[in-house]
Amino acid sequence: MRAPYDQHNSTYRKRRLAVATCLSLVAGLLSGALLVTRLEASGHLVSQKGRAFQPASLAITRGDTITIVNDDSDLLHHVYIESDAFNFDSGDQEPGSRTLVTFTKSGVFQVLCGIHPKMRLTVRVN
């Protein structure tokens, strides 16, 4: 008769595998969260609040990504860019949502809200 937690016991091996799997998943989630935090910290964060972009202008490098966050608790927004060099359309942005825009072309771009026409963000891409 084997001991209840003998290394050769099938139940013991299954428990060890389950614990190892859980630890791997938690470690992966944590490293993913840290990666997102690091990317946002080194990227460019723009808030949509009070029917305005904050900040109202940015200077970035070609290839950079900006994260646009809808910080209005009860308003939809809809970011878009229309130019000869670069186009983007976010679709409707629910409160609390985040939209990533990667600028692949150099130039000066007007980021607008399709719902609130007075909202403007000027992005200079070097």
C-alpha positions as CSV (number, residue, x, y, z in Angstrom):
1,M,0.0,0.0,0.0
2,R,1.3,3.4,-1.0
3,A,1.4,6.5,1.2
4,P,-1.3,9.1,0.4
5,Y,1.3,11.5,-1.1
6,D,3.8,9.2,-2.5
7,Q,5.5,10.7,-5.6
8,H,4.3,7.7,-7.6
9,N,0.7,8.1,-6.5
10,S,-1.5,9.2,-9.4
11,T,-3.5,11.7,-7.2
12,Y,-0.2,13.3,-6.0
13,R,1.0,13.7,-9.6
14,K,-2.3,15.2,-10.7
15,R,-2.3,17.7,-7.8
16,R,1.3,18.7,-8.6
17,L,0.5,19.2,-12.3
18,A,-2.6,21.3,-11.4
19,V,-0.6,23.5,-9.0
20,A,2.2,24.0,-11.6
21,T,-0.4,24.8,-14.3
22,C,-2.1,27.4,-12.0
23,L,1.2,29.0,-11.1
24,S,2.2,29.2,-14.8
25,L,-1.1,30.9,-15.7
26,V,-0.8,33.4,-12.9
27,A,2.8,34.2,-13.8
28,G,1.8,34.6,-17.5
29,L,-1.1,36.9,-16.5
30,L,1.1,39.0,-14.3
31,S,3.8,39.3,-16.8
32,G,1.3,40.3,-19.5
33,A,-0.2,43.0,-17.1
34,L,3.3,44.3,-16.5
35,L,4.1,44.3,-20.2
36,V,0.9,46.4,-20.9
37,T,1.8,48.8,-18.1
38,R,5.3,49.2,-19.4
39,L,4.0,49.8,-23.0
40,E,1.6,52.4,-21.8
41,A,4.1,54.1,-19.6
42,S,6.6,54.4,-22.4
43,G,3.8,55.2,-25.0
44,H,1.5,58.2,-25.3
45,L,-1.7,58.3,-23.3
46,V,-4.5,60.7,-24.4
47,S,-7.7,61.1,-22.4
48,Q,-11.1,61.9,-23.7
49,K,-13.0,63.8,-21.0
50,G,-15.4,66.7,-21.0
51,R,-15.7,66.5,-24.8
52,A,-12.0,67.3,-25.2
53,F,-8.8,65.5,-25.9
54,Q,-6.2,65.9,-23.1
55,P,-3.5,66.8,-24.1
56,A,-4.7,68.7,-27.2
57,S,-1.5,68.1,-29.1
58,L,1.4,65.6,-29.2
59,A,4.7,65.2,-30.9
60,I,5.7,61.6,-31.5
61,T,8.0,59.5,-33.7
62,R,6.8,57.5,-36.7
63,G,5.9,54.0,-35.6
64,D,4.8,55.2,-32.1
65,T,1.4,54.2,-30.7
66,I,-1.0,56.4,-28.8
67,T,-3.6,55.0,-26.4
68,I,-6.8,57.0,-26.4
69,V,-8.9,56.4,-23.3
70,N,-12.6,57.4,-23.1
71,D,-12.6,58.8,-19.5
72,D,-16.1,60.2,-19.9
73,S,-18.4,58.2,-17.6
74,D,-21.5,58.5,-19.8
75,L,-20.5,59.7,-23.3
76,L,-19.7,57.8,-26.4
77,H,-16.8,59.0,-28.6
78,H,-15.7,58.0,-32.1
79,V,-12.1,58.8,-33.1
80,Y,-11.1,59.1,-36.7
81,I,-8.3,60.5,-38.9
82,E,-8.7,61.3,-42.6
83,S,-5.7,62.4,-44.6
84,D,-4.0,61.6,-47.8
85,A,-1.2,59.8,-45.9
86,F,-3.0,58.1,-43.1
87,N,-6.6,57.1,-42.2
88,F,-8.1,55.6,-39.0
89,D,-11.6,54.9,-37.7
90,S,-12.1,53.6,-34.2
91,G,-15.9,53.0,-34.4
92,D,-17.9,53.9,-31.3
93,Q,-15.9,54.0,-28.1
94,E,-17.8,53.1,-24.9
95,P,-16.9,54.9,-21.7
96,G,-13.8,53.3,-20.2
97,S,-12.6,51.8,-23.5
98,R,-9.1,52.2,-24.9
99,T,-8.2,52.6,-28.5
100,L,-4.7,52.2,-29.9
101,V,-3.5,54.1,-32.9
102,T,-0.1,53.5,-34.4
103,F,1.2,56.2,-36.7
104,T,3.1,54.7,-39.6
105,K,3.5,57.8,-41.6
106,S,5.2,61.2,-40.9
107,G,3.2,64.4,-41.0
108,V,0.7,66.4,-39.0
109,F,-2.6,64.7,-38.4
110,Q,-5.9,65.9,-36.9
111,V,-7.6,63.4,-34.7
112,L,-11.3,64.1,-34.5
113,C,-14.4,62.8,-32.7
114,G,-17.2,61.9,-35.0
115,I,-19.7,62.6,-32.3
116,H,-18.3,65.8,-30.8
117,P,-17.1,68.0,-33.7
118,K,-15.2,70.5,-31.5
119,M,-12.9,67.8,-30.2
120,R,-9.5,68.0,-31.9
121,L,-6.1,66.4,-31.2
122,T,-3.1,67.5,-33.3
123,V,-0.5,64.8,-33.7
124,R,2.9,65.7,-35.2
125,V,4.7,62.6,-36.3
126,N,8.4,63.1,-36.9
